[in-house]
Amino acid sequence: MKMGPDSANMSKILQKKGIIRLAASACDLERTLLGGQSFRWRKLSHERQTKYCGVALDTFWVLTPTNEHIEFQAFADAVPEQTYVYEAMLSAYLRADFDLEREQCSWTKNDEKFATFCGKPVRILSQEPLENIICFICSQNNNIKRISAMIQWFCSSYGTKIGHFHGQDEYTFPALQKFKDIDCKQLDLDLRAAKFGYRSKFIAQTLEQIQKRGGDKWFDELRQLPYIEAREALVELPGIGYKVADCICLMSLGHLIAVPVDTHIYKLAQQHYLPHLTGQKSVTNKIYNEVAQHFQKLHGPYAGWAQAVLFCSALPEFKDKSAEEDPPKKKSKKLQK
């Protein structure tokens, strides 16, 4: 099946159309895809039915949520000698086998405040470690719109073009091998020219260090390590502190107990969980660990997933409109006089 006129001159093929069994009660794509976990998705608001499109796992996806399931279209290179099971890929990416409803009941039972923040269901994406590392280095002192633009430039410069979709060229995230013969200092200069700022040096040096540590093999080793040891190994990379390391542990290495403590989570902890921290403006390593450990003790082995629910509840764009005040009552005849 050939792709539409938007991509008429491309050699890409619509590889698969299908569904995965994730109901709206178990997955809110808005919060999951646009809530700061990944920076490669966008909402197609002009469509008759709400859809989300983006690149993950070297594939361009169009996802359409329904009450019972998620419909998908997957676009990628046609490689006859390989068989991609796109249902399995997308299910793994959205961690469809994780019983979120059951765990939310557990979090609510152990945390009387959790129900206050528990809105639509947020899923933790299972992302490729290299992409996650680069994205979260870019995220430091930054906003989602600008991070997305930086990552789009990075992919268009070093990745492989998939095609042109909905008015935009889309690219794979570059493989680590791509940087094997690129000089670290030259990559730093190129990134600075593209306005990556001080993050340029960190990205160039981190790519070099990951290659020295064994690349994908090293990532596999980090998955097998206990969470704390994996985090300590990550903070040895240039430009990576505890928060970024925890994001990588949580979203790419399967350590779902990792709790990234950013500004939103810290303020929420001060106001609702650890009031003695009120007035402490700077988050030292000691305070960071205190906040993270509090949530880990409260929410158990999937504390990082619970943190994602809390995080989205703190974002202005995802505020639950159902919590708004009731509409004003009609004035009584007495008051109308």
N, C-alpha and C positions, 0 to 999 in steps of 0.2 A: 504493500500500500504506500503510494507516494505521499509525501507531505504536502501541505497546502501551498497556495501561491506565495505566502510570506516567505517560503523557503524553497522556491521552485528551482533555484540554481544550485541547491545543495545535494550532496550525495547521501544524505542521511535518510533513514527509513524509520517509519513508525514501527518499532519492534514489537510492541505489545499493548493491548488494551485489556483491562481487567479490573478486579476489585480485591480489596483485602477486608477481612471481617473486623473492622474497628468502628463501632457505633459512635454517634455523636456524644453519647453519655460517657464514653471512655476516651475520647480524643477531640480536643478543640484545636483545629489546625491553625487558627489565627494566633493563639498564644504559643503554640508549640513551634511554629515555623518563623514567626515574626517577633518573638519575645526575647531576642538576644542570645539564643543558643547558636544559631547559624545566621550567616549574613548573605545568603545566596538565594533567598526566596522572595517573591513579591506576590501581591494580591492582584488578581485581574478583576477589578471592580466593574469594568465596562461590560463584562459578560452578563448574560441573562441570569445565569446561576453563578453564585460565588465560586471562584476557582483560585488555586494557588499554583504558581509555577516556579521552578528553580532547578538547580543542578546539584546532584548528590551521586556519589559512586559512579562518576564518569558518564552519567545519564541525565538528560533533561526530562523533567517530569511535569505533568499537568495533573493536579489532584482536585477532585470534586467531592466534597463531603456530602453525605446524605445522613438521614437519621439512623439507618441500619449499617452502612458501610462507607468505604472510601473508594470511589472510582479513580482509576489512573490511566494515563497514557505515558508511555516511556519511549523516548527518542534517543538513539545512540548509533554508533558505527555498526554497520552490518558486517559481522565477522562469522562467516558460515561454519568455521571449524570450532566455534565456541557456542555453547548454549547458555544463555542467561535466564535464570528463573526470576523474572522481575517481581513476581508476587513475594517470593522469599526475600529478595533484596529489600523491597519496601517494608515488608513486615519486620525485618531485622532492624532497619533504620528507625522505625517508629516503635520498636520494642513491643510489638503487638501481643507477645505472649505474657507480658507483665500485667497482672490483675490489679489495675489502678484503683478500681472501686473498692476492692477488699482492703487494700493498703490505706486508702483514705479513711475508711472506717476505723482502722487501727490507730492512725495518727490522731483522729478526732477523739477517740476513746482515751488516749494517753495525754492529750494536750487539749484542755478545755477551751483554749483560745483559737485553736486551729480552724474550727468551723466558721469563725468570723472572717477568715481570709480565704477559705476554700470556695472558689468560684467554679468556673468551667474547667474541665479536666486538661491538665498540661502533661504532655509526655516528654520524657528525656530522650533526645535523639542519640542514636549510636553513630558517631561520626568518625571519619578517618583521622588518626592522630596528627599527621603532618598538617593537614588543612586546619585542624582545630588550633594547633600551636601557633601557626602564622596568624590566624584570625584574631586570637586573643592577645597576641603581642600588639597587633594593630588596635585593639580595643582600649588600650590604656589611655586615659584622659581623652576620650573620644566619644562620638555618638553613633548610633546605628546607621544613619544615612551615610555618614562619611566613611565608616568602616566598610560598608557595602561597596562604595565607590572605589576604595583602595583595593579591595579583594577582586573586584571586577577588572581593574587595571592589571593586577598581578596575574590573573588567569589569562587575560587576553595577551599578555606579553610573554608568558612562559608555558601556558597550557595549550591544548589542542582544540580547535574550533569544532563544535558539535553542529551548529547551524544558526539560523536567524529565526527567532521566535517572538511574536508579539512586540515587534519593533526594536528588538535588541539582539545583538550577537551573543551567543552563549558558548562558554569554553569549559573544558575539564580543569580541575585543579591540577597544576603541574606535579608530575612524579618527582621524587627526590633525585632520581637519576639525571634529571634535566639540569641540575646545578653542579653536577660532578666536575665539569670542565669550565665552570664560570668562576673567575677569581673573586674571592671574598671581598676585596677592596673595590673591585669594579662593580659588583652587585650592590654594595653600599652606596656608591656614587649614583648608580642608575635609579635606585629607590629614592634617594634624596632628590634627584631631579624630578621624580614623580610626586614629590611633596609628602613622602612618608616621614620626614623629619627625623627625630632622634631614634625612632623605631627602626630605621634603615639598618643601622649597625647591628642592632639586636637580631634582626631577621637574618642578615647575611652570616653573622657569626653562629647563630643557632643552627642554620642549615648545614654549615660546615661541621659543627660539633655532632649533630645527629648522624651525619655520614661516618664520622670517625668512630661513633659508638656502635655502628652496625645497621643503621636504618630500620627497616621493618622488623628485622630480627630483634633489635633492641626494644621496639615497641611491644613485641610479643613477650619479651622478658618482663617488661613493666607490668603487663597484665597478670603475670603469674606471681609477682611480688606482693607482699602485704601492702595495704594502702599507704601507710605512713612511709614505708621504704620507697615506694614508687614516687610519692610526692617529693621526698628528699632528693631523689635522682633527677627529677625534673627541674627543681630550683637551682641545680648546678648549671643549667643552660643560661646563656646571656639574656637578660631582660625578663626573666621569669621569676616572679615571687610566689607566695603561697596562694593568692587568689587565682592567678592564671593556672598554676599547677593543679589546683583543686578542680578548676573547670575542665582541664584535660583529663584528669583522673575520672571525673564523673561522666563526661560525655564521650570519651574515646577509649578508656581503658577498663571499663566495667566496674570501677570502684564506686558503687552507688551510695556509699556511706560518706563520700567526700562532700563537704558543705562549703562552697565558695562564699566568702563574706565580703560583699561589696557595700557601697554606701546605703543602698535600699535595705539590705538585710541588717546592717548595723543599726540603722535608725529604728527599724522595727523591733530589734532586740532591746534597744534602749527604752523604747516606749512601752513595750508589752511583756518582755520576758526578763530582762536584766536591768532594772531601773537604776541600780547602783552605778551603772556606766554612764548615766546622764551627766553631761558636762565634759566627758572625755571626748575631745574632738578628734584626736589622732588615734588611729588603730595600730597599736604596736603589735609585734608578733605575739606577745603574751595575751593581749586583749583579743586578737584574732582567734587564737586557739581556745580561749575561754568561750567565745561566742559559738564557734564551730562545735566544740565538745558539748556545750549545753544542748544544741539541737540534735547532735548525734545520740546523746543519752535519752532525749525526749522522744525522738522519732525512730530510733533503732537503725537496723542495717541499711535502710533505704532513705536515710536522712537527707541525702542530696536531692532526691526526687521531691521530698516534702519541701525542701528549700526552694525548688523551682516554682512550686505552687505559691509559696509565700512571696517570692520575687515578683511574679506576674501580678499578684494582687496589689503590689506597691507601685506598679507602673501606671501613670495617669491614663494612658490610652486603653488600659484594660480594666479600669474601674468598673465595678458591677453597678450598672445603671438601675438594677432592681433595688439597690440599697438607698436610692435617692428618697428624699422626703415624700410623704404622701401629698397628693395635690391638695391645695387649700379647699376647705369645705365652703359651701355656699353660705353667704351671710344670712343670718336670721332676719326676719322682717323688722325686728326691733332695732337691729343695727343699721338697717337701711334708712331709717328715719332721719 
